[in-house]
Amino acid sequence: MIDAMDKAAGLSPHDALFAARRFRPEFVRGAEECRLSVLQPANDQGLAPNLRVALARRMAALNADPVLMAEYDVQLAQLGPTEQLLALAQGETDLNEPLATIVRHVDLITLTPKKAEASHIALLAKAGLNNPQIVALSELIAFVNFQTRVAAGLRLMRST
Amino acid sequence: MISSVRLKPLNWHPYIAPVELSEATPEQLDAMKVTPSAKKVSEYVRTLAHDPESYLARTILFNAIMYVEGGLARPDRELGALGASIVNGCKFCAVVHARRHAELTKSDEVVTALYLDKPEALGPRDAAIYSFARRLSAAPSEATADDIAALRSVGMDDREIIDLIHAISIFGWANRLMHVLGHAESG
């Protein structure tokens, strides 16, 4: 069965790389479980699934990943996005709070994690995010940055 | 000959209040694998336990990527983790995985070369792994087909390269937790 990572990397069941990926069933299963835990969690901590997918779309663009951008666009369209969420997904920075603060953080941590400081977490708290939301947002950011790298690496392997 | 670098373990402290065991929900306790008699759970684990679902899923995947049997040699996974941690600026993760690399290889030559920013001192295999780790960790990724060709030219097969991609990428994740949610201090 094709999963989200195969789709992102452009793998189909007759590719040798599709089979090579299955040498590590724990990675295949684990990455999918992680995806669900940050994009469709049982308890979303008050960060709705459509906000999560819109942020994922934004981070796919920051990582210059057109395949994942298209995939998250499709998912977002199915989740009844507001105008604000559609703008957020497209990279807009002029947004209502707390979205404006959230996207500043998401952009910073995606592109330049090295620059992260205590003050950035304080800004999230000031915008009204509680501790579970700060952690859930951090895991979502981190996951998409994991996903885009695995997909990028697998695509390079497929092309060589 | 370069003199070797001594790396002491760092302590990590969160910017937000971690979950107190006395106030944790059954789901949080389960995610932290805490038994009623357990007293010490690290601040890092208790911080991430604020969102137990993602913590549990990521821990299972992380352990598989770094410790599963066979495939890519453990020191090579540690080198991938170290390259990512240096690019992403997670000092805590870099020290942990530099020390683990030195323990596993019983040598601190590689770690010393990297901490002194002398990657040209690495052998061909380590150089190919480290260079790929750095380039895949850039945002967006700067890795190219030449990086994969370099890994193949030092004898790595597809399974090993897939393991390496995962080791590097899971630190694109871990670094964005550890360096973002807290800071490292020396002992």
Boltz contact constraints between the chains, C-beta under 6 A:
constraints:
  - contact:
      token1: [A, 20]
      token2: [B, 158]
      max_distance: 6.0
  - contact:
      token1: [A, 20]
      token2: [B, 159]
      max_distance: 6.0
  - contact:
      token1: [A, 20]
      token2: [B, 162]
      max_distance: 6.0
  - contact:
      token1: [A, 23]
      token2: [B, 159]
      max_distance: 6.0
  - contact:
      token1: [A, 26]
      token2: [B, 64]
      max_distance: 6.0
  - contact:
      token1: [A, 27]
      token2: [B, 166]
      max_distance: 6.0
  - contact:
      token1: [A, 30]
      token2: [B, 60]
      max_distance: 6.0
  - contact:
      token1: [A, 30]
      token2: [B, 61]
      max_distance: 6.0
  - contact:
      token1: [A, 30]
      token2: [B, 64]
      max_distance: 6.0
  - contact:
      token1: [A, 33]
      token2: [B, 57]
      max_distance: 6.0
  - contact:
      token1: [A, 34]
      token2: [B, 57]
      max_distance: 6.0
  - contact:
      token1: [A, 34]
      token2: [B, 58]
      max_distance: 6.0
  - contact:
      token1: [A, 34]
      token2: [B, 61]
      max_distance: 6.0
  - contact:
      token1: [A, 37]
      token2: [B, 53]
      max_distance: 6.0
  - contact:
      token1: [A, 37]
      token2: [B, 54]
      max_distance: 6.0
  - contact:
      token1: [A, 37]
      token2: [B, 57]
      max_distance: 6.0
  - contact:
      token1: [A, 38]
      token2: [B, 54]
      max_distance: 6.0
  - contact:
      token1: [A, 41]
      token2: [B, 53]
      max_distance: 6.0
  - contact:
      token1: [A, 63]
      token2: [B, 140]
      max_distance: 6.0
  - contact:
      token1: [A, 64]
      token2: [B, 140]
      max_distance: 6.0
  - contact:
      token1: [A, 109]
      token2: [B, 176]
      max_distance: 6.0
  - contact:
      token1: [A, 109]
      token2: [B, 180]
      max_distance: 6.0
  - contact:
      token1: [A, 110]
      token2: [B, 139]
      max_distance: 6.0
  - contact:
      token1: [A, 111]
      token2: [B, 139]
      max_distance: 6.0
  - contact:
      token1: [A, 113]
      token2: [B, 88]
      max_distance: 6.0
  - contact:
      token1: [A, 113]
      token2: [B, 175]
      max_distance: 6.0
  - contact:
      token1: [A, 113]
      token2: [B, 176]
      max_distance: 6.0
  - contact:
      token1: [A, 113]
      token2: [B, 179]
      max_distance: 6.0
  - contact:
      token1: [A, 114]
      token2: [B, 89]
      max_distance: 6.0
  - contact:
      token1: [A, 116]
      token2: [B, 179]
      max_distance: 6.0
  - contact:
      token1: [A, 116]
      token2: [B, 180]
      max_distance: 6.0
  - contact:
      token1: [A, 118]
      token2: [B, 15]
      max_distance: 6.0
  - contact:
      token1: [A, 121]
      token2: [B, 15]
      max_distance: 6.0
  - contact:
      token1: [A, 131]
      token2: [B, 16]
      max_distance: 6.0
  - contact:
      token1: [A, 131]
      token2: [B, 50]
      max_distance: 6.0
  - contact:
      token1: [A, 132]
      token2: [B, 50]
      max_distance: 6.0
  - contact:
      token1: [A, 132]
      token2: [B, 51]
      max_distance: 6.0
  - contact:
      token1: [A, 134]
      token2: [B, 16]
      max_distance: 6.0
  - contact:
      token1: [A, 135]
      token2: [B, 50]
      max_distance: 6.0
  - contact:
      token1: [A, 135]
      token2: [B, 51]
      max_distance: 6.0
  - contact:
      token1: [A, 136]
      token2: [B, 51]
      max_distance: 6.0
  - contact:
      token1: [A, 138]
      token2: [B, 177]
      max_distance: 6.0
  - contact:
      token1: [A, 138]
      token2: [B, 180]
      max_distance: 6.0
  - contact:
      token1: [A, 138]
      token2: [B, 181]
      max_distance: 6.0
  - contact:
      token1: [A, 139]
      token2: [B, 51]
      max_distance: 6.0
  - contact:
      token1: [A, 139]
      token2: [B, 54]
      max_distance: 6.0
  - contact:
      token1: [A, 141]
      token2: [B, 176]
      max_distance: 6.0
  - contact:
      token1: [A, 142]
      token2: [B, 173]
      max_distance: 6.0
  - contact:
      token1: [A, 142]
      token2: [B, 176]
      max_distance: 6.0
  - contact:
      token1: [A, 142]
      token2: [B, 177]
      max_distance: 6.0
  - contact:
      token1: [A, 145]
      token2: [B, 172]
      max_distance: 6.0
  - contact:
      token1: [A, 145]
      token2: [B, 176]
      max_distance: 6.0
  - contact:
      token1: [A, 146]
      token2: [B, 169]
      max_distance: 6.0
  - contact:
      token1: [A, 146]
      token2: [B, 172]
      max_distance: 6.0
  - contact:
      token1: [A, 146]
      token2: [B, 173]
      max_distance: 6.0
  - contact:
      token1: [A, 149]
      token2: [B, 136]
      max_distance: 6.0
  - contact:
      token1: [A, 149]
      token2: [B, 169]
      max_distance: 6.0
  - contact:
      token1: [A, 149]
      token2: [B, 172]
      max_distance: 6.0
  - contact:
      token1: [A, 150]
      token2: [B, 165]
      max_distance: 6.0
  - contact:
      token1: [A, 150]
      token2: [B, 169]
      max_distance: 6.0
  - contact:
      token1: [A, 152]
      token2: [B, 141]
      max_distance: 6.0
  - contact:
      token1: [A, 153]
      token2: [B, 136]
      max_distance: 6.0
  - contact:
      token1: [A, 153]
      token2: [B, 165]
      max_distance: 6.0
  - contact:
      token1: [A, 156]
      token2: [B, 145]
      max_distance: 6.0
  - contact:
      token1: [A, 156]
      token2: [B, 148]
      max_distance: 6.0
  - contact:
      token1: [A, 157]
      token2: [B, 148]
      max_distance: 6.0
  - contact:
      token1: [A, 159]
      token2: [B, 145]
      max_distance: 6.0
  - contact:
      token1: [A, 160]
      token2: [B, 145]
      max_distance: 6.0
  - contact:
      token1: [A, 160]
      token2: [B, 148]
      max_distance: 6.0
